[in-house]
Amino acid sequence: MKVLEILLQLQELEMGPRASSPAGRREAEALRSQVPLPILGHYDRLVTRGKKAVALVRHGVCTGCQMQLPSGVYAKLLHQDDLCVCDNCARYLVLAPETPPAAGATTPPASKRASRKRPTASTKKLETVSP
């Protein structure tokens, strides 16, 4: 399991309804033990400020601050080479899973507009103007 996936699970657990339960706390501690200390420190700094520490990225936009990501950061996310942090809100970034369209929901075909034919010299009617 990757570090960002663990952080996302930890965030959902700590900010969810099971946060105060003993089982939830034990599970959170187990997840925390799998994360390197510098990454966990940054995560905890954001959480103590009352912010979510991990934001999903949809269509190149950080869902934490609603800002468009630079193309280089988005390319890093697509290749999953390294941990990425939003330049604006400092949250860890995770690509949102793509949801396939619902089976019953099909998009209607685009309506074709009637093409306008340009009049040619043979089809133009010569109108004479009477003086």
C-alpha positions in Angstrom: 0.0 0.0 0.0 1.4 3.4 -0.9 2.0 6.2 1.6 -0.6 8.5 0.1 -3.3 5.8 0.2 -2.4 5.2 3.8 -2.7 8.9 4.5 -6.0 9.1 2.8 -7.4 6.2 4.9 -6.0 7.8 8.0 -7.7 11.1 7.2 -11.0 9.4 6.5 -10.7 7.5 9.8 -9.6 10.5 11.9 -12.2 12.9 10.5 -15.0 10.3 10.3 -17.5 9.0 12.8 -15.2 6.3 14.1 -12.5 8.7 15.2 -13.4 8.6 18.9 -14.0 4.9 19.1 -11.3 2.7 20.6 -11.2 0.5 17.5 -10.9 3.5 15.3 -8.0 4.9 17.4 -6.2 1.5 17.2 -6.6 1.4 13.5 -5.4 4.9 13.2 -2.2 4.1 15.2 -1.6 1.1 13.0 -1.8 3.3 9.9 0.4 6.0 11.5 3.1 3.4 12.1 3.4 2.8 8.3 4.0 6.4 7.4 7.5 8.0 7.5 7.9 10.6 10.2 8.6 13.7 8.0 5.4 13.0 6.0 3.4 12.3 9.1 4.7 15.6 10.6 3.4 17.6 7.7 0.1 15.7 7.8 -0.3 16.5 11.5 0.6 20.2 11.1 -2.3 20.6 8.6 -4.7 18.5 10.7 -4.0 20.6 13.9 -5.0 23.7 11.9 -8.3 22.0 11.2 -7.6 21.3 7.5 -7.6 18.1 5.6 -4.1 17.1 4.8 -4.8 15.1 1.6 -6.8 16.5 -1.3 -8.0 14.7 -4.4 -7.2 16.0 -7.9 -10.0 16.0 -10.4 -9.4 17.3 -14.0 -6.2 18.9 -12.9 -7.8 20.9 -10.1 -6.9 20.5 -6.4 -10.2 19.8 -4.5 -8.7 21.3 -1.4 -8.3 24.9 -2.7 -10.0 24.6 -6.1 -7.0 25.9 -7.9 -5.7 24.6 -11.2 -2.4 22.7 -10.8 0.7 23.5 -12.8 1.1 21.0 -15.7 4.4 19.7 -14.3 2.8 18.8 -10.9 -0.1 17.2 -12.7 2.3 15.2 -14.9 4.1 14.0 -11.8 0.8 12.8 -10.4 0.0 10.9 -13.6 3.3 9.1 -13.5 3.1 8.6 -9.7 6.8 9.2 -9.4 6.9 11.2 -6.2 4.7 12.7 -3.5 3.2 15.9 -4.7 2.1 18.9 -2.6 -0.3 21.6 -3.8 1.7 24.9 -4.2 -1.4 26.8 -3.0 -2.8 24.9 0.0 0.2 22.6 0.9 -2.0 19.5 0.9 -0.8 16.2 -0.3 -2.3 15.4 -3.7 -3.9 12.2 -4.9 -5.5 11.6 -8.2 -9.2 10.9 -7.8 -10.3 7.6 -9.2 -12.1 7.9 -12.4 -15.7 6.8 -12.2 -17.1 5.1 -15.2 -20.4 6.5 -16.5 -23.5 4.7 -15.3 -24.8 1.8 -17.4 -28.2 3.4 -18.0 -26.8 6.9 -18.5 -25.8 7.2 -22.1 -25.1 10.5 -23.7 -27.4 11.4 -26.5 -25.7 11.7 -29.9 -24.9 15.2 -30.9 -27.5 16.7 -33.1 -26.3 17.5 -36.6 -27.0 20.9 -37.8 -28.2 21.3 -41.3 -25.2 22.5 -43.3 -25.7 25.6 -45.2 -24.7 25.4 -48.8 -23.1 28.5 -50.2 -24.7 29.6 -53.4 -22.6 29.2 -56.4 -22.6 31.2 -59.6 -24.9 28.8 -61.3 -27.5 28.8 -58.5 -27.6 32.5 -57.9 -30.5 34.2 -59.3 -29.6 37.4 -61.0 -32.0 40.0 -59.9 -32.4 43.0 -62.0 -33.0 46.3 -60.4 -35.4 48.4 -62.3 -34.7 52.1 -62.2 
